[in-house]
Amino acid sequence: MPDEKAGPAAAHHIELVIRRLDSLSILPSVAAQFFPRLLQPQFSPSAIADIIELDPALTTNMLSLIHQQALSFSVQKFSLRRALDELPAHLIRDAVLAVKVFQAGGLNDNGVLLRKRLTEHSLAVACCAEDIAEIISPRMNPQLVYCAGLLHDVGKLALGEAMPKSFVRIVDEAKSETACSCTIEQKHLGLDHTILGKRLAQKWHLPNQITLAIWLHHSDVVRISQSMPEARIAQVVQLADSIARQSGIGQSGSFDSPKPAEQIAQSLAINIDQLEKIRQKLPETVRRKSVILGLDLPNAAATYGDIVHTAAARLAREQTQLSLENRKLQSASSHFDFITEFLLSIDSAAAAIDIAESFAANWQKFYQTGTVCLYLVPQPDLQSLEAVVVENLSQTRLVCLNVLDGTPSIPKVIASDFAILNANDYLDWLFEQLDIDFDLNHTKLMPLLSSGRAIGAIVFELRHPGDVELFRENFRTVTSIAGSVLDAACAAAKQQRYVEQFARLLARPGDIQPRITTDSSLNALVEMAAGAAHELNNPLSVMSGRAQLLNQTENDPQKKQILKQIQENSGKISQVIEELMNFARPQEPRPVRTNIKQMLNEAEQLTSQKTGVEHTNVQIEVAEDIKSVFIDSAQVVSAIANVFSNSLESYTNQQGPIKVTSVPGESADFVKLQIVDFGCGMDAKTLEKATQPFFSAKPAGRKRGMGLAYAHRLIRLNKGRLNITSRPGSGTTVTVTLPCKVDDSG
């Protein structure tokens, strides 16, 4: 104990010691009550809420947690139970487990008993304060007042934590001198438990009303509350403390005469009968709550020790299981990183064999394998296939291998299903051609599947045979993704060849405007478009689906964005295929008599929708003697709208003007529409390709170049013609000739 006449230095030292406390400790009996509930498989805060609200240490911890989680409650709506319902269960469990268990240390049995009786006294004051608040409600929130009563002696509990022997001597001296503990504390420490409690309440961020009750409950609160209404809560706690001491419940550590309860009650407008009812019910209320808290649990320390021992054994078993699960999760996570790194390394312009080279090198590096060979299924009518070989230190080389007649490049057993095979049983033809000494006893073979078919295979030396079963599912996932990517790359190469053939079919030497003139050319185009759709759509669907699945389990924002881009770009490629199909195989026209003026107005409206330009400056002049044409209105309106859109784009403001005039054609069977703009115009090279599909004078990525090509195609289907003249800087004139009579030629 500090010197009998403690000065400011001693008081400052004591305050520093007390402020080091992060929390109060709990009695072993309390720990024995709630600890088994914490270990339930489906832990819920409600399972320990009744214990938390009865123990000062647990309550202070929860109030601090409420502050940390920024849960806000007004004074009138404060509720500890409600806050527990809103806090995450794992945070509550962690906070409760962080509370230390009271250690008797060098204390005798009287010291341990003192701690129990202090807790019992705090519980009595809390229950009594709640009953008082119920009477004077709604001026006070009973649940807030209850917490204030429970924590009013938090300073004494802290002294018992930080300096247990000195605190026992202070209480003994207060008893021998029939004095208030505050007097003895001031004498030896230079400050008392109310100041220490206030300091801790501020450090732990307890509600301000509770802090006032801790600080002022030994003061003249009747007078203080007259000028500080918020101090009335301390007045209620002081009355409750007086009733609890008079009732002899627990031990407060003070042995002076408690303040007259009747005088304080009168200031709170509580009559004698109400006061007596509170006194009568208090002992039974505290007894029931003490049972819940386990204050009188026999052999509490031994019981708690047994529980901890049992829990430790159980946690050890669970830890072993968690370690196994963690290994699996780490493996899955690392495989995902491998997949992500592979996908990010893909160049959109790379050939399939280049992508295969990257994948094979990463495979060897990630799985720490020996030599790796990845080969792709040969193209139809070819007896050779491309392969990449990765030897030591990721040294790669590309080779061309021959497949023997009657020998499938992919064994039938893995042609449409995943399996891990011993390569030595199936690939004699490959090992004979590769100038590499594989360790055939440990060389494995797996398919690269896409949409249920193998588009290639990977062969590798497995240095750790046990990895086969450990990584089987990961192998399946990784090779499936690689198969989809490689399949898409092969399909893209095929599409590129289709486009090149398509361009050759459309282009004719000497023609300013390319056109499809024969049925055979059109049929060839249709076959190419259908082939492109078939070859691309399946792998694109797989790529998009895989990216979506990976996105659902990924938490890294950057990786999620990359996977989203894969999905979006797959969708864009599908749109290109759809446009190609619509161009090559449009619906058969259904011509009807159509008013020219109405047709042009509809085309202007459609242009506004497509371009997003609300007011387009299209000036339409139709000759009086020209009334109608015989066409499929929907197709021609779409075609003219494409011409209008192209004209608008030739202006920097994208508004026009566009002049449209109608004049008779060279014969009475046709009508001419001249669509004139005064925009940027086209040079001869651009004009030559203007109606070719996928040609655009815009920067790459801005337009797909199907507008005028589609217009040209639809006009021709409706027995018309489309001609373009243009000069740079002078604008463009599009002449559309349409039939105005029924075609009886069949």
C-alpha positions in Angstrom: 0.0 0.0 0.0 1.3 3.5 -0.8 2.4 5.9 2.0 -0.2 6.8 4.5 -0.3 10.5 3.3 -0.2 9.9 -0.4 0.5 13.0 -2.5 -0.1 13.9 -6.2 2.8 11.8 -7.4 1.4 8.7 -5.8 -2.0 9.4 -7.2 -0.6 9.9 -10.7 1.3 6.6 -10.4 -1.9 4.7 -9.3 -3.9 6.3 -12.1 -1.3 5.1 -14.7 -1.4 1.6 -13.3 -5.2 1.4 -13.4 -5.4 2.9 -16.9 -3.2 0.0 -18.2 -6.2 -2.3 -17.7 -7.7 -3.2 -21.0 -10.7 -4.9 -19.3 -11.8 -6.4 -16.0 -11.5 -10.1 -15.3 -14.3 -12.5 -14.6 -14.7 -15.0 -11.8 -13.9 -18.6 -12.6 -17.5 -19.5 -11.7 -18.8 -17.0 -14.4 -16.4 -18.5 -17.0 -17.6 -22.0 -16.1 -21.1 -20.8 -16.9 -20.6 -19.3 -20.3 -17.6 -21.2 -21.7 -19.5 -24.4 -22.7 -22.0 -22.2 -24.5 -19.3 -20.6 -26.6 -18.2 -23.9 -27.9 -21.5 -24.9 -29.4 -21.2 -25.6 -33.1 -23.9 -23.0 -33.9 -23.0 -20.3 -31.5 -25.5 -17.5 -31.1 -25.0 -14.3 -29.0 -28.4 -15.0 -27.3 -26.9 -18.1 -25.7 -24.7 -16.0 -23.4 -26.7 -12.7 -23.4 -28.2 -13.5 -20.0 -24.7 -13.9 -18.5 -23.2 -10.9 -20.2 -25.8 -8.5 -18.8 -25.2 -9.8 -15.2 -21.4 -9.4 -15.1 -19.6 -6.0 -14.9 -16.5 -7.2 -16.8 -18.5 -8.7 -19.7 -20.8 -5.7 -19.9 -17.9 -3.3 -20.1 -16.4 -5.4 -22.9 -19.6 -5.4 -24.9 -20.1 -1.6 -24.5 -16.6 -1.0 -25.8 -17.3 -3.3 -28.7 -20.5 -1.4 -29.5 -18.5 1.8 -29.7 -15.8 0.1 -31.9 -18.5 -1.1 -34.3 -20.0 2.4 -34.4 -23.5 1.2 -33.3 -25.4 4.3 -32.3 -28.3 4.3 -29.7 -30.1 7.2 -28.3 -30.4 7.4 -24.5 -34.1 6.5 -24.7 -33.5 3.6 -27.1 -30.4 2.1 -25.4 -30.6 -1.7 -25.1 -27.6 -4.0 -24.5 -29.6 -7.1 -25.8 -30.6 -5.3 -29.0 -26.9 -4.3 -29.6 -25.9 -7.9 -29.1 -28.4 -9.0 -31.8 -26.8 -6.5 -34.2 -23.2 -7.3 -33.6 -21.6 -10.2 -35.6 -21.5 -13.4 -33.5 -17.8 -14.0 -34.1 -16.9 -10.5 -32.7 -18.9 -11.2 -29.6 -17.3 -14.6 -29.1 -13.8 -13.1 -29.6 -14.5 -10.3 -27.2 -15.8 -12.6 -24.5 -12.9 -15.1 -24.9 -10.5 -12.2 -24.6 -11.6 -11.5 -21.0 -9.2 -12.7 -18.4 -10.3 -15.1 -15.6 -9.7 -13.7 -12.1 -6.6 -15.2 -10.4 -6.5 -15.4 -6.6 -2.7 -15.1 -6.7 -1.4 -14.5 -3.1 -4.9 -13.7 -1.8 -6.4 -15.8 1.0 -10.0 -17.1 0.8 -11.3 -13.8 2.2 -9.8 -11.9 -0.8 -11.6 -14.2 -3.3 -14.8 -13.9 -1.3 -14.5 -10.1 -1.4 -14.4 -10.2 -5.2 -17.6 -12.3 -5.3 -19.4 -10.1 -2.8 -18.4 -7.0 -4.7 -19.9 -8.5 -7.9 -23.0 -9.5 -5.9 -23.4 -5.9 -4.6 -23.0 -4.5 -8.1 -25.7 -6.9 -9.3 -28.0 -5.8 -6.5 -27.5 -2.1 -7.3 -28.2 -2.8 -11.0 -31.5 -4.6 -10.2 -32.6 -2.0 -7.7 -31.7 0.9 -10.1 -33.7 -0.7 -12.9 -36.8 -1.0 -10.6 -36.5 2.7 -9.6 -36.1 3.7 -13.3 -39.3 1.8 -14.1 -41.2 3.9 -11.6 -40.0 7.2 -12.9 -40.1 6.2 -16.5 -40.2 7.7 -19.2 -37.8 10.2 -17.8 -35.1 7.4 -17.7 -34.3 4.3 -19.8 -34.4 1.4 -17.3 -31.9 -0.6 -19.3 -29.4 2.2 -19.4 -29.9 2.8 -15.6 -29.4 -1.0 -15.0 -26.0 -0.9 -16.7 -25.0 2.2 -14.7 -25.9 0.4 -11.5 -24.0 -2.7 -12.5 -20.8 -0.7 -13.3 -21.0 2.0 -10.6 -18.1 0.3 -8.6 -16.0 -0.4 -11.7 -13.2 1.6 -10.0 -13.2 -0.8 -7.0 -13.1 -3.8 -9.2 -10.1 -2.3 -11.1 -8.3 -1.7 -7.8 -8.8 -5.3 -6.9 -7.3 -6.3 -10.3 -4.3 -4.0 -10.3 -3.3 -4.1 -6.7 -5.3 -6.9 -5.0 -3.4 -7.1 -1.7 -3.5 -3.3 -1.1 -7.2 -3.3 -2.0 -8.0 -6.0 0.6 -6.1 -3.9 3.2 -8.1 -0.8 2.3 -11.4 -2.7 2.7 -10.2 -4.1 6.1 -9.3 -0.7 7.3 -12.6 0.8 6.2 -14.3 -1.9 8.1 -12.3 -1.4 11.3 -12.9 2.3 11.2 -16.5 2.1 10.0 -15.6 4.4 7.2 -16.4 4.9 3.5 -14.0 3.3 1.2 -13.5 6.6 -0.6 -12.0 8.1 2.6 -9.5 5.3 3.0 -8.6 5.3 -0.7 -7.9 9.1 -0.6 -5.8 8.6 2.4 -3.5 5.9 1.0 -3.8 6.4 -2.8 -4.4 10.2 -3.2 -7.6 9.5 -5.2 -10.6 7.2 -4.8 -12.4 4.6 -6.9 -14.9 7.1 -8.4 -12.2 9.0 -10.2 -10.4 5.8 -11.3 -13.8 4.4 -12.5 -14.4 7.6 -14.5 -11.0 7.4 -16.1 -11.6 3.8 -17.2 -15.1 4.6 -18.4 -13.7 7.3 -20.6 -10.9 4.9 -21.9 -13.4 2.1 -22.7 -15.8 4.6 -24.3 -18.7 3.8 -22.0 -21.9 5.9 -22.6 -21.6 9.3 -21.0 -24.6 8.8 -18.6 -23.0 5.6 -17.2 -19.7 7.5 -16.8 -21.5 10.2 -14.8 -23.1 7.6 -12.5 -19.7 5.9 -11.9 -18.1 9.3 -11.0 -20.9 11.0 -9.0 -22.7 8.2 -7.1 -20.9 9.2 -3.8 -21.4 12.9 -4.3 -24.3 15.2 -3.3 -26.2 14.3 -6.5 -29.5 15.9 -5.4 -27.8 19.3 -5.5 -25.7 18.5 -8.6 -28.7 17.3 -10.6 -30.5 20.6 -10.1 -28.0 22.3 -12.4 -27.0 19.1 -14.4 -30.1 17.2 -15.3 -28.1 14.4 -16.9 -26.6 13.6 -13.5 -30.0 12.3 -12.3 -28.9 8.8 -13.3 -26.2 9.1 -10.6 -29.0 10.0 -8.2 -30.9 6.8 -9.1 -27.7 4.7 -8.6 -27.0 6.4 -5.3 -30.5 5.5 -4.1 -30.1 1.9 -5.3 -26.7 1.6 -3.6 -28.2 2.8 -0.3 -31.1 0.2 -0.6 -28.7 -2.6 -1.5 -26.4 -1.8 1.5 -29.3 -1.5 3.9 -30.6 -4.9 2.6 -27.2 -6.4 3.3 -26.8 -7.9 -0.2 -23.2 -8.5 -1.2 -20.4 -6.2 0.1 -19.7 -2.7 -1.2 -16.3 -2.2 0.6 -17.7 0.8 2.5 -18.8 0.5 6.1 -20.1 3.9 6.9 -23.9 4.5 7.2 -25.5 4.6 3.8 -27.2 7.8 2.8 -30.9 7.9 3.9 -32.8 6.3 1.1 -36.1 8.2 1.9 -34.4 11.6 1.3 -33.1 10.6 -2.1 -36.3 8.9 -3.1 -38.3 12.1 -2.3 -36.1 14.1 -4.7 -37.0 11.5 -7.4 -40.7 11.7 -6.5 -40.8 8.1 -5.2 -43.1 7.4 -2.2 -42.4 5.2 0.8 -44.7 2.4 -0.5 -42.9 2.1 -3.8 -39.6 2.1 -2.0 -40.7 -0.7 0.3 -41.9 -2.9 -2.6 -38.4 -2.5 -4.3 -36.7 -3.5 -1.0 -39.0 -6.6 -0.6 -38.4 -8.0 -4.1 -34.7 -7.2 -4.3 -33.2 -10.2 -2.4 -35.1 -12.8 -4.5 -34.2 -11.0 -7.7 -30.5 -11.0 -6.9 -30.6 -14.6 -5.7 -32.0 -15.8 -9.1 -29.5 -13.8 -11.1 -26.6 -14.9 -8.9 -27.6 -18.5 -9.8 -27.5 -17.7 -13.5 -24.1 -16.0 -13.0 -22.8 -19.0 -10.9 -21.5 -16.8 -8.0 -21.9 -19.5 -5.4 -20.8 -22.4 -7.7 -18.9 -24.9 -5.5 -15.3 -25.6 -6.5 -15.6 -23.1 -9.3 -11.9 -23.0 -10.1 -11.7 -26.8 -10.5 -14.8 -26.9 -12.6 -13.5 -24.2 -14.9 -10.2 -26.0 -15.2 -12.0 -29.2 -16.3 -14.0 -27.3 -18.8 -10.9 -25.6 -20.2 -9.1 -29.0 -20.5 -12.0 -30.6 -22.3 -12.3 -27.6 -24.6 -8.6 -27.6 -25.4 -8.8 -31.3 -26.4 -11.8 -30.5 -28.6 -10.1 -27.5 -30.1 -7.0 -29.5 -30.8 -9.0 -32.0 -32.9 -10.8 -29.2 -34.7 -7.5 -27.5 -35.3 -6.2 -30.6 -37.0 -9.2 -30.7 -39.2 -9.0 -27.0 -40.0 -5.3 -27.5 -40.9 -6.4 -30.2 -43.4 -9.1 -27.9 -44.8 -6.7 -25.0 -44.9 -4.2 -27.1 -47.0 -7.0 -27.8 -49.4 -8.1 -24.2 -49.5 -4.5 -23.0 -50.0 -4.1 -25.5 -52.8 -7.4 -24.3 -54.4 -6.3 -20.7 -54.0 -2.9 -21.3 -55.6 -4.5 -23.1 -58.5 -6.8 -20.2 -59.0 -3.7 -17.9 -59.0 -2.2 -20.2 -61.7 -5.4 -19.9 -63.8 -5.5 -16.1 -63.3 -1.9 -15.7 -64.3 -2.4 -17.9 -67.3 -5.5 -15.9 -68.5 -3.8 -12.6 -67.9 -0.8 -13.7 -70.0 -2.9 -14.3 -73.1 -2.5 -11.9 -76.0 -5.7 -11.5 -78.0 -3.6 -11.8 -81.2 -1.7 -14.9 -80.1 -2.1 -18.1 -82.1 -3.3 -21.2 -80.4 0.2 -22.8 -80.3 1.6 -19.6 -78.6 -1.1 -19.9 -75.9 -0.2 -23.6 -75.6 3.4 -22.7 -75.1 2.6 -20.3 -72.3 0.3 -22.8 -70.6 2.8 -25.6 -70.8 5.7 -23.5 -69.4 3.5 -22.3 -66.5 2.3 -25.9 -65.8 5.9 -27.1 -65.4 6.7 -24.1 -63.1 3.6 -24.4 -61.0 3.5 -28.2 -60.5 7.3 -28.6 -60.4 7.1 -31.3 -63.0 9.8 -32.7 -65.4 9.5 -32.4 -69.1 6.1 -31.3 -70.5 4.7 -31.8 -74.0 1.4 -30.2 -75.0 -0.1 -31.0 -78.5 -3.2 -29.9 -80.3 -5.5 -32.1 -82.4 -4.5 -31.9 -86.0 -6.7 -29.9 -88.5 -9.0 -32.0 -90.8 -7.3 -33.7 -93.7 -3.9 -33.2 -92.1 -1.7 -36.0 -90.7 0.5 -33.7 -88.7 0.0 -31.8 -85.5 1.6 -28.9 -83.6 3.2 -29.5 -80.3 5.2 -27.5 -77.7 7.9 -29.1 -75.6 9.1 -27.6 -72.3 12.3 -29.1 -71.0 14.3 -28.1 -67.9 14.3 -24.4 -66.7 11.2 -23.6 -68.8 13.1 -23.9 -72.1 10.5 -24.3 -74.8 10.5 -25.3 -78.4 7.8 -25.9 -81.1 7.7 -29.1 -83.0 5.6 -30.7 -85.8 4.6 -34.4 -85.2 3.1 -37.0 -87.6 0.1 -39.1 -86.6 0.2 -42.7 -87.9 -2.8 -43.9 -90.0 -5.4 -45.6 -87.8 -3.8 -44.2 -84.6 -6.0 -41.5 -82.9 -4.0 -38.5 -81.7 -6.2 -38.5 -78.6 -6.9 -42.0 -77.0 -10.6 -42.8 -77.1 -10.8 -43.1 -73.3 -10.1 -39.4 -72.9 -11.6 -38.1 -76.2 -14.7 -36.8 -74.4 -14.1 -37.3 -70.7 -11.4 -36.4 -68.2 -9.0 -39.0 -66.8 -5.3 -39.2 -65.8 -3.6 -41.9 -67.8 -0.2 -43.5 -67.9 1.2 -42.0 -71.1 3.5 -45.0 -71.8 0.3 -47.1 -72.5 -1.0 -44.8 -75.3 1.6 -42.6 -76.9 4.3 -44.7 -78.5 4.0 -42.7 -81.7 4.7 -39.5 -79.8 7.7 -40.7 -77.8 9.3 -42.2 -81.0 9.3 -38.8 -82.6 10.4 -36.7 -79.7 14.1 -36.7 -79.1 13.6 -36.6 -75.3 14.2 -39.2 -72.6 10.9 -39.2 -70.7 10.8 -41.1 -67.4 8.0 -43.3 -68.8 7.1 -44.8 -65.4 6.1 -41.4 -64.1 4.8 -39.7 -67.2 1.1 -38.8 -67.2 -1.4 -38.0 -70.0 -4.5 -35.7 -69.6 -6.9 -34.3 -72.1 -7.6 -30.6 -72.7 -11.4 -30.7 -73.0 -13.8 -28.1 -74.4 -17.5 -28.7 -74.7 -17.1 -32.4 -74.1 -14.3 -33.0 -76.7 -10.6 -33.1 -76.4 -8.9 -30.4 -78.5 -5.4 -31.4 -77.3 -3.6 -33.2 -74.6 -0.8 -32.5 -72.1 2.0 -35.0 -71.3 4.3 -34.5 -68.3 6.7 -36.2 -65.9 5.1 -36.2 -62.4 8.0 -36.0 -59.9 5.7 -36.5 -56.9 3.3 -39.5 -57.6 1.1 -38.7 -54.5 0.1 -35.4 -56.2 -2.1 -37.2 -58.6 -5.0 -37.9 -56.2 -4.4 -34.7 -54.2 -4.7 -32.5 -57.3 -7.1 -34.6 -59.4 -10.0 -32.1 -59.2 -7.7 -29.1 -59.7 -6.1 -30.8 -62.7 -9.6 -31.3 -64.1 -10.5 -27.6 -63.7 -7.2 -26.2 -64.9 -7.1 -28.3 -68.1 -10.7 -27.6 -68.8 -10.1 -23.9 -68.7 -7.0 -24.3 -70.9 -9.0 -26.4 -73.3 -11.7 -23.8 -73.6 -9.2 -21.0 -74.2 -7.2 -23.0 -76.8 -10.4 -24.0 -78.5 -11.5 -20.4 -78.8 -8.1 -19.5 -80.2 -8.4 -22.2 -82.8 -11.9 -21.1 -83.7 -10.7 -17.5 -84.0 -8.1 -18.6 -86.5 -10.7 -20.4 -88.5 -12.9 -17.3 -88.4 -10.0 -15.3 -89.6 -9.7 -17.6 -92.6 -13.4 -17.4 -93.2 -13.3 -13.6 -93.2 -10.4 -13.6 -95.6 -12.3 -15.9 -98.0 -15.4 -13.8 -97.5 -13.5 -10.6 -98.5 -12.2 -12.3 -101.6 -15.7 -13.4 -102.6 -17.0 -9.8 -102.2 -14.1 -8.1 -104.0 -14.0 -8.0 -107.8 -11.1 -6.4 -109.8 -12.3 -3.1 -111.3 -15.5 -2.8 -109.3 -15.9 0.3 -107.2 -18.6 -1.4 -105.2 -18.1 -5.1 -104.3 -21.2 -7.2 -104.8 -22.3 -10.8 -104.6 -23.4 -11.7 -108.1 -23.9 -15.4 -108.1 -25.8 -17.9 -106.1 -22.7 -20.0 -105.7 -20.9 -17.1 -104.1 -23.8 -16.4 -101.8 -23.9 -20.1 -100.8 -20.2 -20.1 -100.1 -20.7 -17.0 -97.8 -23.6 -18.7 -96.0 -21.5 -21.8 -95.4 -18.6 -19.8 -94.1 -20.9 -17.8 -91.7 -22.5 -20.9 -90.4 -19.2 -22.6 -89.9 -17.8 -19.5 -88.0 -20.9 -19.5 -85.8 -20.6 -23.2 -85.0 -16.8 -23.1 -84.4 -16.9 -20.0 -82.2 -20.2 -20.1 -80.2 -19.4 -23.3 -78.2 -16.0 -22.3 -76.9 -17.2 -18.7 -76.4 -20.0 -20.0 -74.2 -17.5 -22.1 -72.2 -15.1 -19.2 -71.7 -17.9 -16.9 -70.6 -19.3 -19.5 -68.2 -15.9 -20.3 -66.7 -15.2 -16.6 -66.2 -18.5 -16.1 -64.5 -17.9 -19.0 -62.1 -14.5 -17.7 -61.2 -15.8 -14.2 -60.7 -18.4 -15.5 -58.2 -15.6 -16.9 -55.9 -13.0 -14.1 -56.4 -12.6 -11.4 -53.9 -9.7 -9.4 -55.5 -11.4 -6.4 -57.2 -8.7 -6.3 -60.0 -9.1 -10.0 -60.8 -12.9 -9.6 -60.7 -12.6 -6.8 -63.3 -10.5 -8.9 -65.6 -12.9 -11.8 -65.4 -15.7 -9.4 -66.1 -13.9 -8.2 -69.2 -13.5 -11.8 -70.4 -17.3 -12.2 -70.2 -18.0 -8.9 -72.0 -15.5 -9.6 -74.8 -17.0 -13.1 -75.3 -20.4 -11.4 -75.7 -19.0 -8.9 -78.2 -17.6 -11.7 -80.4 -21.0 -13.5 -80.3 -22.5 -10.2 -81.6 -20.1 -10.1 -84.5 -21.1 -13.7 -85.4 -24.8 -12.8 -85.2 -24.2 -9.8 -87.5 -22.3 -12.0 -90.0 -25.2 -14.5 -90.0 -27.8 -11.8 -90.4 -25.9 -10.4 -93.4 -25.3 -13.7 -95.1 -28.8 -15.2 -94.5 -31.4 -12.4 -94.0 -35.1 -13.2 -94.1 -36.8 -13.5 -97.5 -38.4 -10.1 -98.5 -42.2 -9.7 -98.3 -42.9 -6.8 -100.7 -46.0 -4.7 -100.3 -47.2 -1.4 -101.7 -45.5 1.2 -99.5 -45.9 5.0 -99.3 -42.5 6.7 -100.0 -43.1 9.6 -97.7 -44.1 7.3 -94.8 -41.2 5.0 -95.5 -38.7 7.9 -95.3 -40.3 9.3 -92.1 -40.0 5.9 -90.4 -36.3 5.7 -91.5 -35.7 9.1 -89.9 -37.3 7.9 -86.6 -35.3 4.7 -86.6 -32.1 6.7 -87.2 -32.8 8.8 -84.2 -33.2 5.7 -82.0 -30.0 4.1 -83.3 -27.8 7.2 -83.1 -29.3 8.7 -79.9 -29.6 12.0 -81.7 -33.0 13.4 -80.7 -33.4 16.0 -83.5 -32.0 14.9 -86.8 -32.0 17.5 -89.7 -33.4 15.3 -92.5 -35.0 17.3 -95.3 -37.4 15.1 -97.3 -38.8 16.2 -100.7 -41.0 13.7 -102.6 -42.3 14.5 -106.1 -46.0 14.8 -106.5 -46.2 12.1 -109.2 -44.3 9.6 -107.1 -46.4 8.0 -104.5 -45.3 4.5 -103.6 -42.8 1.7 -104.1 -43.2 -2.1 -104.0 -40.8 -3.4 -101.3 -40.5 -5.1 -97.9 -41.0 -1.9 -95.9 -39.1 -3.1 -92.7 -36.0 -4.1 -94.6 -35.8 -1.0 -96.7 -36.5 1.3 -93.8 -33.6 -0.4 -91.9 -31.4 0.0 -95.0 -32.1 3.7 -95.4 -31.7 4.3 -91.7 -28.2 2.8 -92.0 -27.5 5.3 -94.8 -28.9 8.2 -92.7 -26.7 7.1 -89.7 -23.6 7.0 -91.9 -24.4 10.5 -93.2 -24.9 11.9 -89.7 -21.5 10.5 -88.7 -19.8 12.5 -91.5 -20.7 15.7 -89.5 -18.8 16.7 -86.4 -22.0 17.6 -84.7 -23.8 14.4 -86.0 -27.0 16.4 -86.8 -26.9 17.0 -90.5 -28.3 18.3 -92.7 -29.3 15.4 -94.9 -31.3 16.2 -98.1 -33.6 13.4 -99.5 -35.2 13.8 -102.9 -37.2 11.4 -105.1 -37.3 11.4 -108.9 -38.5 8.9 -111.5 -36.0 6.2 -112.5 -34.6 5.5 -115.9 -37.8 3.5 -116.6 -41.3 3.7 -115.2 -40.7 0.6 -113.2 -38.3 2.3 -110.7 -38.0 5.3 -108.4 -34.7 7.0 -107.5 -34.0 8.4 -104.0 -31.0 10.6 -103.7 -29.6 11.0 -100.1 -27.1 13.9 -100.0 -25.0 15.0 -97.1 -22.4 17.8 -96.9 -20.1 16.1 -94.4 -16.5 15.0 -94.6 -16.9 12.8 -97.7 -14.7 9.8 -98.7 -11.6 9.3 -100.7 -11.5 6.8 -103.5 -9.9 4.1 -101.4 -12.6 4.4 -98.7 -15.4 4.6 -101.3 -14.2 1.4 -102.9 -14.6 -0.5 -99.7 -17.6 1.3 -98.3 -20.1 -1.5 -98.7 -17.8 -4.3 -97.7 -18.8 -6.0 -94.4 -16.6 -5.2 -91.4 -14.9 -2.3 -93.2 -14.9 1.0 -91.2 -13.0 4.2 -91.7 -13.3 4.8 -88.0 -10.5 4.0 -85.5 -10.2 0.3 -84.5 -12.7 -0.7 -81.9 -15.2 2.1 -82.7 -17.4 0.5 -85.4 -17.8 -2.9 -86.9 -18.5 -1.6 -90.4 -21.8 -3.4 -91.2 -24.1 -0.3 -91.8 -23.6 0.3 -95.5 -22.9 -3.3 -96.2 -26.2 -4.3 -94.6 -28.0 -1.5 -96.5 -26.5 -2.6 -99.8 -27.5 -6.2 -99.1 -31.2 -5.4 -98.2 -31.7 -3.0 -101.1 -30.5 -5.7 -103.6 -32.7 -8.3 -102.0 -35.7 -5.9 -102.7 -34.8 -5.8 -106.4 -33.1 -2.4 -106.0 -29.7 -0.9 -106.4 -27.5 1.3 -104.2 -24.7 3.5 -105.7 -22.4 5.9 -103.8 -20.4 8.9 -105.1 -18.3 11.0 -102.8 -15.4 13.5 -102.6 -13.3 14.3 -99.5 -14.6 17.6 -98.0 -17.6 17.8 -100.4 -20.0 15.3 -99.0 -21.5 12.1 -100.2 -24.5 11.2 -102.4 -26.2 7.8 -102.0 -28.6 6.9 -104.8 -31.1 4.2 -104.0 -33.2 2.8 -106.8 -36.4 0.9 -105.8 -39.1 -0.9 -107.8 -42.5 0.8 -107.9 -44.3 -2.1 -109.7 -45.0 -5.7 -108.9 -42.3 -8.0 -110.2 -44.2 -10.7 -112.2 -41.0 -12.5 -113.2 -41.3 -14.8 -110.2 
